[in-house]
Amino acid sequence: MLSSWSVMCLWILLTSIPLFTSAKSEKERALELMKDSPLIDGHNDLPLKITIHYRNNLSRVDLYNINEAATDISRLKTGHVQTQMFAVYVLCGAQGKDAVRLTLEQIDLVKRMCNKAQDLELVKSYDDLISSSMKHKIACLISIEGGHSIDSSLAVLRMFYDLGVRSMSLTHNCNTPWAEAATDLYNVFQRENNSLTQFGKAVVEEMNRLGMIVDLSHSSWETASATLKHSRAPVIFSHSSSHSICNHKRNVPDWLLRELKKKNGLIMVNLYSKFISCGKEANISDVADHFDHIRKIIGAKSIGIGGDFDGADSFPQGLKDVSKYPALIEELLKRNWSKEDLSGVLRENFLRVFKEVENVRDSSTKQTPSEEQIPPKEIHNSCRLDLENPIIPVVRSSTSGARFIVPSLPLISSLLVLYSLFMNK
């Protein structure tokens, strides 16, 4: 017969079993957390992949299963991505050429893509985003990647907003006539002052008035700092990481992170291996190091996630596509990140910024659309028509039916002046 002491020990053991078996793993906790706080991802280049592989022909694309990309609807669902900022990206080589047309085609692609699938929904406001979440839709936000897309025209910027664009990065990998890029891949619009011009400030002001999020990823540190000082609304780095962890110009140094916090802004950590481990093969732990460092410098309320999937060519082990986001949250849970902090990283921090941007817009109703124009001498764009001296060729037909072009009077006058100068040389 068992002694009373043995019975007590047996009772303690039996009643403790459920406590041990009910303890949740970090993986289970991550999935539960992401179910309650699904991700808002700050940057994705799926439209670029569709352009490259399908020439924007959506009738050939199964949006639920895209083998050529790291993103499709099935994997977005698996990764608990509830809102995706889709980048509208045009190569820097189109600057001064057909950048506006190409941007319009990419906007059209994103709109058609998000209207085609019943699980996607195009959103244009904070309220739209919340409503989309309640309907269990994946919200699509349109973001222009590179200020060269507006061809230095505030009117074009406004028209893009009317079409649904809610964010724009001031530069991509090339300078614009009014802002500087973080990299020097293109030798264009070089200036001594590596910052914002007067027209660049007008772009930021107009974005504030419209309610469009200013994105500083790809901008030089000087341009970013000038923008932070000038903007009335919070700004974001939609896909950038910590410069202290990986010494790359596309990443953000600590001093600039502190300026970002003062503006109540947001840095959405990029997962591209080159920005995570500076060229070495990266893993999830390397990514988490960026999160830890940024939290140490400015706190968790200033952090989000901007994966850059389909815009970059290498990602850390275990984070190869959009379905793998829970693994990152699992790693951060292992590092003792709180549920509250991670809910902020996943969505609440971005929602705060988006709402504050709209609040600035709502307080600007008495402000009229800006009529600021960039000085022609700052553009150097031969494709722009000079309205004061337009050169319009006149097409005439000969008696034989052949057609030929007669130069316009301004062109003839210019040629005569050049001839005179040459003869009197």
C-alpha positions, 0 to 999 in steps of 0.5 A, spaced: 500 500 500 502 506 498 504 511 503 501 518 504 507 521 501 508 517 495 500 518 493 502 526 494 508 525 489 504 521 484 498 526 484 503 532 483 506 528 477 500 526 474 497 533 475 503 536 472 503 532 465 498 537 462 502 543 464 508 540 460 504 537 454 501 544 453 507 548 453 507 551 446 513 551 441 516 558 438 513 555 431 506 554 434 507 561 438 509 565 431 503 562 427 498 564 432 501 571 433 501 572 425 494 569 425 492 575 430 497 580 427 498 578 419 504 581 416 504 588 412 510 587 407 513 593 405 516 591 398 515 586 393 517 586 386 512 581 383 510 586 378 517 586 375 517 578 375 510 578 371 513 583 366 520 579 365 517 573 364 510 574 361 510 581 358 504 583 363 500 578 359 496 576 365 491 571 362 498 567 362 499 567 369 496 563 375 497 568 380 496 562 385 502 558 383 508 562 379 514 558 379 518 563 376 517 568 382 518 568 390 511 570 390 504 568 389 497 568 393 498 561 395 505 563 399 502 569 401 497 566 405 502 561 408 506 566 410 500 570 413 501 576 409 495 580 409 497 587 406 503 587 400 506 593 398 507 592 390 513 596 387 511 599 381 518 599 378 521 602 372 529 601 370 533 608 371 535 607 363 528 610 362 529 616 365 528 622 361 525 617 356 518 614 357 519 613 364 512 615 365 509 611 360 512 605 363 510 607 370 503 607 367 503 600 364 506 597 371 500 601 375 495 598 370 498 591 371 498 591 379 491 594 378 489 588 373 492 583 378 489 585 384 482 585 381 483 579 377 484 574 384 478 574 389 483 573 394 486 580 393 483 587 393 486 594 391 486 599 397 487 606 397 487 608 405 488 606 412 480 605 412 480 600 406 486 596 409 482 595 415 476 593 411 480 588 407 483 585 413 476 584 416 474 581 409 480 576 410 483 579 403 490 580 401 490 588 401 494 591 395 498 597 396 501 601 390 508 604 391 512 607 386 520 605 386 524 611 384 522 618 383 524 618 376 517 615 374 514 622 375 519 626 370 520 632 375 512 633 374 508 635 380 502 634 375 504 627 374 505 625 381 498 628 382 495 623 377 499 617 380 496 618 386 489 619 383 490 612 380 491 609 387 499 610 388 500 611 396 507 611 396 514 613 392 521 612 393 525 619 392 530 615 388 532 608 385 539 607 383 540 613 379 539 620 381 533 624 379 534 632 377 532 633 384 534 628 389 540 623 390 541 616 390 545 611 395 549 608 389 552 611 383 551 606 378 548 611 373 553 617 372 547 622 372 545 629 375 551 629 379 551 635 384 556 637 389 550 638 394 548 631 395 541 632 398 534 635 396 534 641 391 528 646 392 524 642 387 525 636 391 523 639 397 516 641 393 515 634 391 516 632 399 511 637 400 506 635 395 506 628 397 505 630 404 499 634 402 496 628 398 497 623 403 502 619 399 508 616 404 515 618 402 520 612 402 527 613 403 530 607 401 535 607 395 536 615 397 543 617 399 543 619 407 544 626 405 537 626 401 534 622 407 536 627 412 534 633 408 527 629 407 526 628 415 527 635 416 523 637 411 517 632 411 511 634 415 509 627 415 512 620 418 517 617 412 519 610 411 525 606 409 520 600 405 526 595 404 533 597 408 537 594 413 542 596 419 548 599 416 552 597 423 551 590 422 552 590 414 556 596 411 552 597 405 550 604 402 543 601 402 543 600 409 541 606 414 546 608 419 545 609 427 545 617 426 540 616 421 535 611 425 535 616 430 533 622 426 527 617 423 525 615 430 524 623 432 519 623 426 515 617 428 518 614 422 519 606 420 524 602 417 522 596 414 528 591 414 530 588 407 532 580 407 536 581 401 543 577 403 547 582 400 544 587 405 544 582 411 551 579 411 554 583 406 555 578 400 556 572 405 551 566 405 546 569 410 541 565 415 535 567 419 540 568 425 543 574 421 537 577 419 535 577 426 541 581 428 539 587 424 532 587 428 536 586 435 540 592 433 535 597 430 531 595 436 537 597 441 538 604 437 531 606 436 526 601 439 521 596 436 516 601 435 520 604 429 521 597 425 517 593 420 518 588 414 520 589 407 522 583 404 524 585 397 522 578 394 522 578 387 527 584 387 533 581 389 536 575 387 539 571 393 535 571 400 538 567 407 537 560 408 530 559 411 527 565 408 527 563 400 520 566 399 514 569 402 511 563 405 517 563 410 516 569 414 513 565 420 520 562 421 523 569 422 518 571 427 519 564 430 527 566 431 525 573 434 521 569 439 527 565 441 530 572 442 525 574 447 521 579 443 515 580 446 508 579 443 506 586 443 513 588 440 512 583 434 505 585 433 508 592 432 513 589 427 508 585 423 503 591 422 501 596 427 507 600 426 506 601 419 498 602 420 500 608 425 505 611 420 499 610 414 494 613 419 499 619 421 500 621 413 493 621 412 492 626 418 497 630 415 493 630 409 487 632 412 490 638 416 492 640 409 485 641 405 486 649 405 493 648 401 492 648 394 496 644 389 503 646 388 505 649 381 512 649 383 516 647 376 523 645 375 528 649 372 529 647 365 536 647 366 536 642 371 533 637 367 537 637 361 532 633 357 532 633 350 525 629 349 521 635 353 518 640 348 520 647 349 513 650 349 517 657 348 520 655 341 517 648 339 520 645 333 515 642 330 516 639 323 511 640 317 510 634 313 508 636 305 507 631 299 511 633 292 507 632 286 510 625 285 506 623 291 513 623 295 513 626 302 518 630 306 519 634 312 520 641 312 524 644 318 520 649 322 521 656 322 525 656 329 529 651 326 531 654 320 533 661 324 537 657 328 541 654 322 542 661 319 545 663 326 550 657 326 551 658 319 553 666 320 557 664 326 561 659 322 562 664 316 565 669 320 569 665 324 
